[in-house]
Amino acid sequence: MQINDPKRNIPYIIGETAYNHEGDINYLFRMIDEIAELQLNAVKFHLLLNLESYIQKNHPLIATLKKWIFNQSQWDEIIDYSIEKGLDVIALCDDVESCEYLINTGKKIDSLELHPVSINDHFLLDSISNFDGRIILGVGGASLEEIRYAIDFLTNRGRNNILLMFGFQSYPTNYQEINLSKMIKIRDLFDLPVGYADHTAYNDPDNTFISILGAAMGFEILEKHYTLNVGQERIDYHAAIGKKQMKEINRLMKLVLDVYGIGSIEMSKAELNYGNIGPMKKAIVAKTDISKGTQLSLDNLWFKRTQEESYIEQNQFLKLLGLETTVNINSDEIIDYSKIKYQFQKMSEKDFTNIGKNEEKD
């Protein structure tokens, strides 16, 4: 996962497939194709290999989930295909078995993720701590204590490459509950990168706008649910968008991050040009004709925009007062040090040491 470019902020967009495929592997391959075609950075999968490790045997969803999960052989094919397409692979592990499978097979996974429902699951934390790459912690709906517990667990195992993914899905997502400003506090509190997982309803007219608000705050990582059939009632369709909207979000993310910049306090080349003294910023000039040997004063100096550049800053004005001109200077002519006699005033050692002061007292 390439983020935090030192010269500019570049969007990193994750297309999440979740269980929108509903067990149809060909549907999932088509999703991967479109995500790659859109030139997103990563594709995210939910992996579940052992239902009994994840959900109660008598849970009403177990029969449905059984139809949606893939075996290891299928995941081998899915992951390899995604990598061939040039996508980073992010795997959200719903059970210990899927986590161990990915680690033991040595698949080139960019990131392993824990869902917020598992953020303090001891066994999943223990398993994922064996992963050498980036670990993503879903922190939507998690308390600060839960987040700290998970981070401490991983860092105590030597895992410091951690990303916190902010955002949660409700049906529908309430704007007032998103609280994007919390991302800043979480980032600063834990000193870790933070991404935004947006779950705005697919048919919300402000979906695109809300999706890029994190980028407007300087957060370059965005995760969005993706689907081939926008609005079709498949699992996780509520927040899933299609190709056209994802393309627009990608474009606007780049625009917003370019405008946001990297926060450098150094002036850019454009700013330096804009602040060029003379043609842009007013230069110090002669208010009237000034004869050779005249002392510069408030009466014979002024500030004006000029055609030529000046190297004397505006804030050096007071230092010029009282200096004597060495040539005749015409009205409106730029003042520079080639036209001024600088009188160096020699200081006595008494001015900056105690030498002699004690003698005077004696």
N, C-alpha and C positions, 0 to 999 in steps of 0.2 A: 504494500500500500504506500504509494508515493504521495506524501502530503508535506505541507509547510515548505514550499519552495522558497529559498532565501531571497529571490528577486521578485517574485510575485505569487499571489495566492491563486492556485489552480483548483477548480472544482473537482471533487472526487465523488462521483455519483454511483450509488449501488442500486441495482435493479433487484428487488426482492421477489422471489417466486412463491415463497411460503408453500402452502398446500393448494394453491390455485390450480395446479395440474390435476388434482383429485385422482392421482394414481395413473394417469395417462402419460406414459413416458414420451410418446411422440409429441404430445401437446407441450411437454416440458422442453423438448429439443427445439421446437418452434419458438418458444419463449426465449431460449438462449440465443437463437439466430437473430431475433429482433433486437435483443439487448446488445448484442455485438454489433449489429448493423447501425444502431444508434450511437455507437462508440462510447457507451458508458464504460466506467472503469471496472466494475465488478458485478458479478451475479451472486446472489445469496440463496442458499438452499436450507430447508429445515430437514435434518436427518433424524430418523427414528428407526431403529432396527429391532428393538425388543419392546413390544407394547406393554408387557407386564412390568417392565422396569420403569415405565412412565405413568401408567394409569391403572386404577383399580380394575380387577377382573370383571366386576359387575357394573362398571361405568357405562352409561347409555351410549357414549361415543365410541366405545371400543370396536364395535362392528364396522362403523364407518371408517375409522382410522386404519383398520386392517386392510381396507381396499386402497388406501392412499399411499402406503409406505412401499419403498423399493428395497430390494435386497442388496447385498454388498457388490455382487457382480454388476447389477444395474447402475449402482452408484459409481463403480469404476468407469463405466462407459460415459456416464453423465459428466463426471468431473474431467476426464480426459478430453472430452469433446469441448467443454468450456475453455480449457486451457489452450487447446488448438485454435479456438476462436479469438485468442488474445485477451481473455478476461481473467481478472483476479477472481479467485473462488473464495467465498466466505461461507463457512458451514456453521449453522446454528445447530448445536447438538442437544436433542431433547432427552437423550439417555446416555448412560456411561458407555454402553456398547458401541454407539456410533462414534463417540469421541475416541475410544480405544482403536476402533477400526481405522480411522483417519490417521492417527499417530503411528500405529504399528505398520501400516502399509506404506508409509513414507510418501503419501500423495503430496503434490506441490500445492498445498493449501495456503492461501495468503493469511487468512485469519480464522480462528475458531471462536465461536460466540456462545455465551450463555444468555438465555432468555431471562427477563426479569423474574419469571416464576421460579427460576432455579438459582437466583443470584447468591443465596447462601446455602445451597445444597452441598453438603460436605463432600459427598462422593463425586459429584460432577466437578467441583472445584479441585478436588484431589486429582481427578483424571486429566482435566484440562491443563493443570500445572505442569504436565509432562510435555506440553507442546512448546516447541522452540520459537514459533512465530508470534504474530500479534494476537493478543487475546482481547476480544470485545466483550464488555459487560453491558447488557441492556439494563438501564437504570430507570426506565419509566415506571412510576408507581413504587419505586424503592425509596426507603428512608435513607437519610445520611448515614445512620448507624449501619444499615445493611450494606451500603456502598463501601463504607470504610472497612467493614469486616471482610468483604470479598477482596478488596485491594490489598489489605494486610495479609490475607491468606496467600495470595499469589506472590506478593513481593517477598514474603518470608521464604518462599520456595525459589527465589531468584528470578521471578518473572516480572520484569519492569516495563515490557512493551505492551502497554494496556491502553485501550481506547474505550471511552465511556459513550454509549449510544443513548441519547436522550429522546424521549417521545413514547407515547403509548396510544393504543387504539381503543376508542369507545365508539358506540354506535348510536348516533353520529358523534364525531369529535366536536367538543364544545370549545370555541375559540378562547373563552375566558379561562379554560383549564389547561391550555397549552403552556402558558407562562414561559415564553422563550428567554426572558431575562434570567431565569433560574440557571440557564446553561452557563452564563458568565460566572455565576457564583460557584457552580459545581467545578468548572474548569480551574478557577482560582483557588478553591478550597483544597482540591486534590492534586493540583499541578499536573494534570493529564489532559491530552487532547480530547475534545468532545465533538461528537457528530449529532446530527438531527435526523431522526426518523419521523417523517411527516405522515400523518394518517388522516388528512383532510378528506372528506367525502368526495368520491370521484366526480359527482355531479354538482359540486359546489362551485359557483361561478368565480370564487376567489381562490380556488385550489392552487393554481399556478403562482399567484401572488404570495400566498401564505408559504408555499414550498420554498421560496427563495429568501424568505425573511431571515433565516439563519445565516445565509451568505452575506446579507446586508449588515450583519453583526460581526462578520469576520470568520464565521464557521464554514469551512470549505467542504465538509463531508455531509452529504445528503443521502438518505435512504428512502426510496419510494417503492410501494408495492406495484408490481407490473402484471398486466394481463393481456391476453390476445383479444379478448372480447369484452370491451368496456361496458359495464352495466349488466352483463350476464350474471345471473345468480349462481355463482360458484363460490366456494369457500374463500374468504378474505377479499371478496370483490368490492366491498364497501369503500375501500380506500385505494383500490387498484386502478391505475391509469394505463392508457395505451400509447402507441407509438407517437402520434401527433403531439400530444401534450408533453410527453417526456422529452421530445426533441426541443420544444419551446423552453422547457425548464432548463435543459442543458445549455441552451443559448443564453438565457437570462442569468444563469448562475455565473457564467464566464464574464458577462457584462458587469454584474454587480460586484464580483470580486476584483475585477480590474479597477472599478471606481473606488472600492474600499481601500485598496492598496495594502502595503505591508507595515504602515505606521512608522516609516523611517522619518527621523527629524531632520535629516539632511535634505537640502533643496534639490529637486530634480533639475534636469537640464532646462526644461520648460519654465520652471520657477525662476531659475537663474536668469534666463532670457527676459522674463517678465519683470524681474527686479533690476534689470540693467540700468546703471546710473547714467543719466543723460537722456537717451532716447525714451526710457520708460520712467524711472524714478527721477525726480528733479535733481539737478546738479547744483553745486555751489558756484555762483557766478558773480562777476562784478556788477554791482547795482548802478554804478556810474563809472566814468573814466577815472582810473586810479593812477597817479603819477608814481614813478620810481621813488623809493624811499618812504612811501606812505605806510602807516600802520593800518592793518585791516581792522575793521570795526563793524558794529551793527549798522552804521550809517552807509557803508560802502559795499556791503555784501547782500546777496539775495539768493533765492532758490528758484530755478527755472528748468523746464524741460528743454533739452538741447538736441541738436542733430548728432553731435559727436559724443563719444563715451567719456566718462570721467572715472578715475580710480579712487577718488576721495569720497568716502562714505558720508552720508548726511550727518551721521552722529559724530563726525570729527569737526563739526562746525565750530564749537567753542574753543577747540585747540588752536584754531586759526587766528582767533582774535588777539590783537596785539603784535602779531608778526609783521615784519617789514617787507615790502615788495622790492624785488631786485630789478624789475623792468617796468615799463609802462604797460598798463593793462586796460584794454578797451571795455566799455560798457557791454554787458552780456557775455563777456569772454569767461570761459571756464577757469576757475582758480585751481592751480595744482602746485606741487612743491618745487617745480622748476622755476617758478616765478616768485618764490618766497625765500627770505633768509631765515633759516632756523637757528636761533641763538641758544646754544647749549649752555645751561647754567651749571657751573661746577659747584658741587656740594662739598661742604666741609665735613671732615670725619666726625665732627661734633653733632652733625645733623642725624646721623644714623648709628652712633655708638655712644658709650658713656665716657669715652676718652676725653679728658680735659674738663669734664663737668664736675668731677670731684675736686679737681684742682681749683676751679672757680669758687667752690663752696669754702675751701680752705682759705 
